[in-house]
């Protein structure tokens, strides 16, 4: 059958806020990707850069199909501290 193909998922490498990460699971909730970068999904949304000056925004529980070499950014959505 198809046993000559790769075994298991292939890792995917992408950047989040300019930092490179490699994961085995290409499909993950946006919140998990943010946590990977040490960010609290309650205070951030995930953006995928899809073109020059264009982004796609993901809510915390939305599933993201990670793209090899993809560029992702965090967007702070939490409360602004009052000084």
C-alpha positions, 0 to 999 in steps of 0.5 A: 500500500502506501508504506513507502511514504513518510511515517507520521506527520512531518514537522512544520517550521514557522515564525511567531513574532519573529521567533522560529518554532518547529512542531509536529502537529500542523493543525492546532488551536490558535491559543496553543500556538500563542502559548508556545510563544509564552503568550496568554490567549486571554490577552492575545489573538493570532494573526497569520501574514497572508500577503503584503500588508494583509493578515488573517486573524484567529480566535483562541479556539479556532483551528489553524493550519500551520504553513511551512515557513509561515509568518504569524504575529501576536495581537494584544487584545487585553486591557490597557494598563492605566498609569 
